[in-house]
Amino acid sequence: EDDYSQSDDVGPTVVVLADESLLLPALQTIPANFNGQAIDLNVTMGFALSTSSIFGLADLWFSSQLEIIHTGKISYKNVEAFLTHPLTGLTQKMRDKILTALLKENEVEIAHERLLRQSGLFEVFYKKIANPKNVVPYLLEVLDFILTRLSNAKTLKKIDAELFVKTIQELNRLHDTFGKHIGDEEIQFVIYLVQKSLQAVAVPLSGDPLNGIQLMGLLETRNLNFDKVVILGFNEGIIPKSSIGNSFIPDSIRRVYGLPVLENLDAISSYMVYRLMQRAKNINFVYNSLTDESTSGEASRILKQLEYESGFDFTYNELNLDVKTEPFKEVRIEKTNNIFIQETLQKYLDKKKILSPSALTQYISNPIDFFFNYIAGIKEPKEVSAVVEANEIGSILHKVMEYFYQDLMKAEITADLIKEKRKQVPSLIEKAFNSVMFNHPDKVMEYKGMQRVILSIVDAYVNIIVNQDISQTPFNIISLEQKVEAEISFPLNGKEASIKIFGYIDRVDVKDGVTKIVDYKTGSDKLAFKDVTELFNSDGKNINKALVQTLLYTYAYEQFSGKTFVEPNLYVVKTMNDPTLGGVWFKSNRQILKGDFLEQIKPEFLAELRKKLTELFEAPYFLTSAIEDN
């Protein structure tokens, strides 16, 4: 038989794993059926318990118990891993309910008592270990509970049943061995001891040794003959091995005292391979020709020797996976014949949906992103993380400044008033942090790790803004975090159309009779801009999102309040103190955007904005910007 696909039956076949790490890939690759008949598979090698889902669950239990002992809380990542583990058997509805609640609260750590109140598996899994003697019994209790549940639901797989039995046997053996001698040991030490013991367990899988495909290691093939032989991992350095293993005995002493040396291993490997081939009718050697940290990419020397000495007919087949790069395709979404897109855009024209400045700047930067976010409604999934994102730092800063000036805005702001209020900044930052991260401003908690770093960063940012404000005193604050709305008209298909825009203005000041729009920024926004036309060029490199946003706020506020000569100010905290890049006014070719120059720019900005809105509602496609960074 020259080819397996031409066989009527599998016959006596062995798959030998020269590289034992190939066990899992081999189990996943061997088909369950062949020519309409089920294939019997017998694995004589030990299946490493450490690669199973049962050990994964036990490992999760160990780490959860260590967290309970150290802090009395369990990290969100561990709880999420428990909820989504395949062996817990929780319903999708229950998983979603718990995860949604935790995401909403943004809790990085969950109180131990809260999990115990869920009862059932939660109560068994998260029961706190009070005594080192209870480590093994409590873990056995968890495994028994899950095994009973899976058996009753009739969802227990054969391989999982064998793994459960072996794990429970090993835990009982450990309990019998040291159960009476660990009363005075630390619980952490016993947990690590049990964890290490389970890691080393290999589970023999039952099967029929006389039928079907036999999956075994090279040493296990002794005195066995097969018609078809497939040896996987037949690489130099794997068979024969390139080292004798970890040993304190040097090679010279081994030779003097007649201990096994590398040549002995070579001889054993060669003998095993030659003996296995003796009565085989069809032999396949598979080796990895790619070079990596574990293999040299060379076939074993035994194969080369066979080819040279035996006179057999060797056929080499090479598996080449061609790596092809796809030609660049312009991504564009057609609007004209898409009913969903037309209906969504119509909602903006009918004022049922309102456009925010951030949505408009996203359309200017990259129209396709606007489609994904605001038309298709595709958002990034929310995650619970101890790391505070950059946009959340900005939200915390905005909240602190709102708290800072809430009580002061009733009167004229002076340097003395700011200096007095400055003493409350640390408590205001904590209040703002709790409000943004946990939706609970008055929450009392102990800050640690990255949270303390974020508090320090926000404190530094607040001081930069407050120092700038002291230099501008005296001034009055008209509003904080004020929502403004305005209509913008533009030509559409030969007619006049309009949309509503809205936004929240961080602060509105009045100094020397001039009204100023103040916008705080914690990112890398720039004060410089080239010209108004370039602000709206989606394929250009000179888009200044911060300027577009603040000018939109200025336009909206003028429409909303009826005031004129309103100035936009940008507080970029990272560069405000820089003598070259600092300041609070936008600049174009060294000309500051205030006074007459600002009044000259405003109508130009409005004209370009109207053109962009016409493009948004009239152009046939949503296109991708030619600039990747946009």
C-alpha positions in Angstrom: 0.0 0.0 0.0 1.6 3.2 -1.1 -0.8 5.7 0.3 -3.1 5.8 3.4 -5.9 7.3 1.4 -6.0 4.2 -0.8 -6.3 1.8 2.1 -9.6 0.0 2.9 -8.7 -0.1 6.6 -6.2 1.4 9.0 -4.5 -1.9 9.8 -1.7 -2.2 12.4 -0.4 1.4 12.5 1.9 3.1 14.9 2.5 6.8 15.3 5.8 7.2 17.2 6.5 10.5 18.8 10.3 11.1 18.9 9.4 14.5 20.2 6.9 13.9 23.1 5.7 17.5 23.1 3.9 16.6 19.9 1.3 14.5 21.8 -1.4 17.1 21.9 -1.0 18.2 18.2 -1.1 14.5 17.2 -4.3 13.8 19.2 -6.0 16.8 17.6 -4.9 15.8 14.1 -5.7 12.1 13.9 -9.3 11.9 12.5 -12.1 10.2 14.5 -13.4 8.4 11.3 -11.8 6.8 8.2 -13.8 5.5 5.2 -17.0 5.8 7.3 -15.6 3.7 10.2 -14.6 4.9 13.6 -10.8 4.8 14.3 -9.7 3.2 17.5 -6.9 5.2 19.1 -4.7 3.8 21.9 -2.3 6.3 23.6 0.4 4.4 25.6 2.2 7.6 26.5 1.2 9.5 29.7 -1.0 12.5 29.0 0.5 15.4 31.0 -2.1 16.6 33.6 -0.6 20.1 33.4 -1.9 20.5 29.9 -5.5 19.6 30.8 -8.5 21.8 31.7 -8.7 20.0 35.1 -5.3 21.2 36.1 -6.2 24.6 34.8 -9.2 24.7 37.2 -7.1 23.4 40.1 -4.4 26.0 39.3 -7.1 28.7 39.3 -8.3 27.5 42.7 -4.7 27.7 44.0 -4.2 31.3 42.8 -7.6 32.3 44.1 -6.9 30.8 47.6 -3.5 32.6 47.7 -5.3 35.9 46.9 -8.0 35.3 49.6 -5.2 34.6 52.2 -3.2 37.7 51.3 -5.9 40.3 50.6 -9.3 38.8 51.3 -10.2 39.7 47.7 -10.0 38.0 44.3 -8.8 39.8 41.2 -11.3 40.3 38.4 -9.1 38.3 36.0 -9.3 35.2 38.2 -13.1 35.6 38.6 -13.5 36.0 34.9 -11.3 32.9 34.2 -13.5 31.0 36.7 -16.8 32.1 35.1 -15.6 31.2 31.6 -13.9 27.9 32.5 -15.5 25.0 30.5 -15.7 22.7 33.6 -17.7 25.1 35.8 -20.8 24.4 33.9 -22.3 27.8 34.5 -25.1 28.9 32.2 -24.4 31.7 29.6 -27.1 33.8 31.2 -25.5 33.6 34.6 -22.0 34.3 33.3 -23.3 37.4 31.4 -25.2 38.7 34.4 -22.2 38.5 36.7 -19.7 39.8 34.2 -22.0 42.7 33.2 -22.4 43.7 36.8 -18.6 43.6 37.4 -17.9 45.6 34.2 -20.4 48.2 35.2 -18.8 48.7 38.6 -15.3 48.5 37.1 -14.1 46.5 40.2 -10.5 45.3 39.8 -10.8 43.2 42.9 -14.0 41.5 44.2 -14.7 41.0 47.9 -14.5 37.4 49.0 -17.8 37.6 51.0 -19.6 38.8 47.8 -18.6 35.6 45.9 -19.6 33.3 48.8 -23.1 34.8 48.7 -23.6 33.4 45.2 -23.8 29.9 46.9 -23.5 26.6 44.9 -20.2 26.1 43.1 -19.1 29.6 44.2 -19.4 28.7 47.9 -17.4 25.5 47.4 -14.8 27.0 45.1 -14.1 30.1 47.2 -14.3 28.6 50.7 -11.3 30.0 52.6 -8.7 27.6 53.8 -8.3 28.1 57.6 -5.8 25.2 58.2 -3.0 23.7 56.1 -4.5 20.3 56.6 -7.6 21.5 54.7 -5.8 22.2 51.4 -6.2 18.8 49.8 -9.7 18.0 51.3 -11.1 21.4 50.0 -9.6 20.8 46.5 -11.1 17.3 46.5 -14.5 18.8 47.5 -14.3 21.2 44.5 -13.4 18.4 42.1 -16.1 16.1 43.5 -18.7 18.8 43.2 -17.8 19.5 39.5 -17.5 15.8 38.7 -21.0 15.1 40.1 -22.5 18.1 38.2 -20.9 16.9 34.9 -22.0 13.3 35.4 -25.6 14.3 36.2 -25.7 16.6 33.2 -24.2 13.7 31.1 -21.6 16.1 29.6 -18.5 14.3 31.0 -16.1 13.3 28.3 -14.2 10.0 28.5 -10.8 11.6 28.6 -11.9 14.1 31.3 -13.3 11.2 33.4 -9.8 9.5 33.3 -8.1 12.8 34.2 -10.5 13.4 37.1 -9.9 9.9 38.5 -6.1 10.2 38.3 -6.2 13.7 39.8 -8.4 12.5 42.7 -6.1 9.5 43.2 -3.0 11.7 43.3 -4.6 14.1 45.8 -5.7 11.1 48.1 -2.1 9.8 47.9 -0.8 13.2 48.9 -3.3 13.5 51.8 -2.3 10.0 53.1 1.4 10.8 52.8 1.7 14.1 54.5 -1.8 14.9 55.9 -0.8 14.3 59.5 2.6 16.1 59.3 1.7 19.6 57.9 -0.3 21.1 60.8 2.4 23.7 61.6 3.3 24.5 58.0 2.2 27.7 56.2 -0.9 27.3 54.0 1.0 28.9 51.0 3.8 26.3 51.3 1.3 23.4 51.2 -0.5 24.9 48.2 2.7 25.2 46.3 3.6 21.6 47.3 0.3 20.2 46.0 0.6 22.4 42.8 4.1 21.1 42.0 3.0 17.5 42.7 0.0 17.7 40.3 2.2 19.4 37.6 4.4 16.3 37.4 1.5 13.8 37.0 1.1 11.9 33.7 -2.2 10.2 33.1 -2.3 6.9 31.2 -5.2 6.9 28.7 -7.1 3.6 28.3 -7.6 2.1 24.8 -7.3 -1.1 22.7 -3.7 -2.2 22.4 -4.5 -4.7 19.6 -6.6 -2.6 17.2 -6.5 0.8 15.5 -3.7 3.4 15.7 -1.2 3.1 18.5 0.3 6.4 19.6 3.5 5.9 21.6 7.0 7.0 22.4 10.1 5.3 20.9 11.0 3.3 23.9 7.5 1.8 24.1 7.8 0.2 20.7 10.2 -2.5 21.9 9.2 -6.0 20.8 6.2 -4.7 18.8 5.8 -4.9 15.0 3.5 -2.8 12.8 2.7 -2.7 9.1 2.7 1.1 8.9 5.1 3.2 10.9 5.0 7.0 11.2 7.7 8.7 13.2 7.0 12.4 14.1 9.7 14.8 15.1 12.6 12.9 13.4 15.1 15.7 13.8 18.7 15.8 14.7 19.1 16.7 18.3 15.8 15.0 19.2 16.6 11.5 17.9 19.3 10.8 19.0 19.4 13.4 21.7 22.1 15.9 21.7 22.7 15.9 25.4 22.5 13.4 28.2 20.3 15.6 30.4 20.9 17.5 33.6 23.7 15.9 35.6 26.5 16.9 38.0 28.7 14.0 36.8 31.0 15.1 34.0 31.5 13.0 30.9 35.1 12.0 31.8 34.1 10.5 35.2 31.1 8.7 33.5 33.5 7.0 31.1 36.0 6.0 33.8 33.2 4.3 35.9 31.3 2.9 33.0 28.2 5.1 33.5 25.9 5.8 30.5 27.3 8.4 28.1 25.9 10.1 25.0 27.1 7.4 22.6 25.0 4.9 24.6 21.9 7.0 24.0 22.8 7.2 20.2 23.1 3.4 20.1 19.8 2.8 21.9 17.9 5.3 19.6 19.4 3.7 16.4 18.6 0.2 17.6 15.0 1.2 18.4 14.4 2.8 14.9 16.1 -0.1 13.0 14.2 -2.8 15.0 10.9 -1.0 14.4 11.4 -0.9 10.7 12.4 -4.6 10.4 8.9 -5.9 9.5 7.2 -2.6 8.5 5.7 -2.4 5.0 5.3 1.4 4.9 7.5 3.8 6.8 7.1 7.6 7.0 9.6 9.9 8.8 8.3 13.4 9.5 10.8 16.1 10.5 10.7 19.9 10.9 12.9 21.6 8.3 12.4 25.0 10.0 15.1 26.3 12.4 13.9 27.5 15.8 15.0 27.5 19.4 14.2 23.7 19.8 15.2 22.2 16.5 18.1 22.6 14.1 16.0 22.1 11.0 18.0 19.0 10.0 16.8 15.5 9.5 18.2 12.9 12.0 21.5 11.3 11.1 19.8 7.9 11.4 17.7 8.8 8.3 20.8 9.9 6.4 22.6 6.6 7.4 19.6 4.6 6.3 19.4 6.2 3.0 23.2 5.6 2.4 23.4 2.0 3.6 20.0 0.3 3.0 19.4 0.8 -0.7 15.7 1.4 0.0 13.7 3.7 -2.2 13.3 7.1 -0.4 10.6 9.6 -1.5 10.9 13.1 -0.1 7.7 15.2 0.2 8.0 18.7 1.4 5.1 20.7 2.8 5.5 24.3 1.7 3.0 26.9 3.0 3.2 29.8 0.5 3.1 33.1 2.2 1.3 35.5 -0.1 0.8 39.2 0.6 -2.6 40.5 -0.5 -2.5 43.4 -2.9 -3.7 46.7 -1.3 -7.4 47.1 -1.6 -9.0 50.5 -1.0 -11.6 50.1 1.8 -14.7 52.1 1.0 -18.3 51.8 2.1 -21.0 52.7 -0.4 -23.7 55.0 0.9 -26.0 55.5 -2.1 -27.7 52.1 -2.3 -27.4 51.2 1.4 -30.8 51.7 3.1 -29.3 51.3 6.6 -26.7 54.0 6.0 -29.2 56.4 4.4 -31.7 55.9 7.2 -28.9 56.6 9.8 -27.7 59.7 8.1 -31.3 60.9 7.7 -31.7 60.7 11.5 -29.0 63.4 11.8 -30.8 65.6 9.2 -34.1 65.1 11.1 -32.4 66.1 14.4 -33.2 62.7 15.9 -29.4 62.2 16.3 -27.0 65.0 17.3 -23.4 65.2 16.0 -20.7 65.7 18.6 -17.4 67.6 17.9 -15.4 64.4 18.5 -17.6 62.6 15.9 -17.0 65.3 13.4 -13.2 65.4 13.9 -13.2 61.6 13.5 -14.9 62.0 10.1 -12.4 64.7 9.1 -9.4 62.5 10.2 -10.7 59.2 8.6 -14.2 58.9 7.2 -14.2 55.1 7.4 -13.7 55.3 11.2 -16.7 57.5 11.5 -18.8 54.9 9.6 -17.7 52.1 12.0 -18.3 54.1 15.2 -21.3 56.3 14.5 -23.1 54.6 11.6 -22.5 50.9 12.2 -22.2 51.4 16.0 -19.2 49.1 16.4 -17.5 49.8 19.7 -14.5 48.3 21.5 -15.7 45.8 24.2 -15.3 47.2 27.7 -12.8 45.6 30.0 -12.0 45.7 33.7 -8.3 46.7 34.1 -6.1 48.0 36.9 -4.4 50.1 34.2 -6.1 53.5 33.7 -6.4 54.4 30.0 -5.2 57.8 28.7 -8.8 59.0 28.1 -9.7 58.1 31.7 -6.9 60.3 33.0 -8.4 63.1 31.0 -11.9 62.4 32.5 -10.4 62.4 36.0 -8.7 65.8 35.4 -11.9 67.3 34.0 -13.8 66.1 37.1 -11.2 67.5 39.5 -11.3 71.0 37.8 -15.0 70.9 37.9 -15.0 70.2 41.7 -12.2 72.7 42.2 -14.1 75.7 40.7 -17.7 74.7 41.7 -17.8 76.8 44.9 -15.5 79.6 43.6 -17.5 80.5 40.4 -20.0 82.6 42.5 -17.5 85.4 42.9 -14.5 86.8 41.1 -11.6 84.4 41.1 -8.5 85.8 42.7 -5.0 84.3 43.4 -5.8 84.1 47.1 -9.0 82.2 46.6 -7.2 79.6 44.3 -4.3 79.2 46.8 -6.7 78.5 49.6 -8.7 76.0 47.5 -5.5 74.3 46.5 -5.2 72.6 49.9 -8.2 70.5 49.0 -6.7 69.2 45.7 -5.6 65.7 47.0 -9.1 64.9 48.3 -10.7 66.3 45.2 -8.5 64.0 43.0 -9.6 60.9 45.0 -13.2 61.9 44.7 -12.9 62.4 40.9 -11.0 59.1 40.6 -13.7 57.2 42.4 -16.4 58.9 40.3 -14.8 58.1 36.9 -13.5 54.6 37.7 -16.3 53.3 40.0 -19.2 55.7 39.5 -19.0 56.2 43.3 -17.5 59.6 44.2 -17.7 59.0 48.0 -16.2 55.5 47.9 -13.6 54.9 50.6 -10.7 52.7 49.4 -7.0 52.1 49.7 -5.1 53.1 46.6 -2.2 51.0 45.5 0.2 50.3 42.6 -0.8 51.9 39.4 -3.7 53.8 41.0 -1.3 55.8 43.2 0.8 56.6 40.1 -2.4 57.9 38.3 -3.3 60.1 41.3 0.2 61.6 41.3 0.0 62.3 37.5 -3.4 64.0 37.9 -2.0 66.0 40.8 0.8 67.3 38.6 -1.6 68.2 35.8 -3.9 70.1 38.3 -1.0 72.1 39.6 0.0 73.1 36.0 -3.5 74.3 35.3 -3.9 76.1 38.6 -0.5 77.9 38.1 -1.8 79.1 34.7 -5.0 80.3 36.2 -3.2 82.2 39.0 -1.2 84.1 36.3 -4.6 85.1 34.7 -6.3 86.3 37.8 -8.6 88.1 38.4 -11.3 86.5 36.2 -14.8 85.3 36.4 -16.2 81.8 35.6 -19.5 81.8 33.8 -20.0 78.0 33.6 -18.4 74.6 34.1 -19.0 71.5 32.0 -21.9 73.3 30.2 -23.8 71.5 27.5 -24.3 73.7 24.4 -26.3 72.9 21.2 -26.4 74.8 17.9 -27.6 74.2 14.3 -25.3 74.3 11.3 -26.9 74.7 7.8 -25.2 73.5 4.6 -26.1 72.9 1.0 -27.3 69.3 0.2 -28.4 68.2 -3.3 -29.2 71.8 -4.3 -31.2 72.5 -1.1 -30.5 73.9 2.3 -30.1 71.3 5.1 -29.1 71.5 8.7 -27.9 69.3 11.6 -27.5 69.8 15.3 -24.2 69.7 17.1 -23.7 69.5 20.8 -20.8 69.4 23.2 -19.7 70.0 26.8 -17.5 73.0 27.3 -15.0 72.5 30.1 -15.1 76.1 31.3 -16.2 79.5 30.1 -14.3 82.5 31.6 -14.6 86.3 31.3 -11.5 88.4 31.7 -11.3 92.1 30.8 -14.7 91.8 29.0 -13.5 89.0 26.7 -15.3 85.6 26.9 -13.0 82.6 26.7 -13.8 78.9 26.0 -11.3 76.8 28.0 -10.6 73.2 26.9 -8.4 70.9 29.0 -6.2 68.4 27.1 -4.0 65.6 28.5 -2.9 64.2 25.2 -0.3 65.4 22.6 -2.5 68.1 21.0 -0.7 71.0 19.3 -1.4 74.7 19.4 0.1 75.3 15.9 -1.9 75.0 12.7 -1.2 75.7 9.0 -4.4 77.1 7.6 -8.2 76.5 7.7 -8.3 74.5 4.5 -5.8 72.0 5.8 -7.8 71.5 9.0 -10.5 69.7 6.9 -8.2 67.8 4.5 -8.8 64.1 5.3 -5.7 63.1 3.2 -3.4 65.8 4.8 -1.0 65.7 7.7 -2.0 69.1 9.2 -5.4 68.3 10.8 -5.6 69.8 14.3 -8.5 68.1 16.0 -8.2 70.2 19.1 -8.6 73.4 17.1 -11.6 72.1 15.2 -13.2 71.0 18.4 -12.6 74.3 20.3 -13.8 76.4 17.3 -16.9 74.3 17.1 -17.4 74.9 20.8 -16.9 78.6 20.2 -19.4 78.7 17.3 -22.0 76.7 19.4 -21.5 79.0 22.4 -21.9 82.1 20.4 -25.1 80.7 18.9 -26.3 79.5 22.3 -25.6 82.7 24.3 -25.8 85.4 21.6 -22.3 86.7 22.5 -19.6 87.6 20.0 -15.8 87.8 20.0 -15.6 84.6 22.0 -12.0 83.3 22.1 -10.9 79.6 22.2 -8.2 78.7 24.8 -6.5 75.3 24.9 -4.8 74.0 28.1 -2.5 71.3 26.9 -1.0 70.2 30.3 2.0 68.4 28.9 3.3 71.4 27.0 1.8 74.4 28.8 5.0 75.3 30.7 7.2 74.8 27.6 8.6 78.2 26.4 8.4 77.2 22.7 5.3 75.0 22.5 3.5 76.4 25.6 0.7 78.9 26.1 -3.0 78.7 25.7 -3.7 80.3 22.3 -3.6 78.7 18.9 -1.0 80.0 16.4 -0.6 80.1 12.6 2.7 81.3 11.2 3.5 83.0 14.5 0.1 84.8 14.4 -1.9 84.3 17.6 -5.6 83.2 17.1 -7.3 86.1 19.0 -8.8 89.4 18.3 -9.1 90.5 14.6 -7.2 87.4 13.3 -9.7 85.1 15.1 -12.7 87.0 13.7 -11.2 86.7 10.2 -10.7 82.9 10.7 -14.2 82.2 12.0 -16.2 82.7 8.7 -13.5 80.7 6.8 -13.8 77.9 9.3 -17.6 77.9 9.0 -17.4 77.8 5.2 -15.0 74.8 5.2 -17.2 73.0 7.9 -20.2 73.4 5.6 -18.3 71.8 2.7 -17.3 68.9 4.9 -20.9 68.4 6.0 -22.1 68.4 2.4 -19.5 65.7 1.7 -20.6 63.6 4.6 -24.2 63.5 3.5 -23.8 63.7 -0.3 -20.6 61.8 -1.2 -21.3 58.3 -2.6 -18.7 56.5 -0.3 -17.1 56.5 3.1 -13.4 56.4 2.2 -10.2 55.6 4.1 -7.7 58.5 4.7 -4.5 58.3 2.7 -2.5 59.1 5.9 -2.2 56.0 8.2 -1.8 58.1 11.4 -5.1 59.9 10.8 
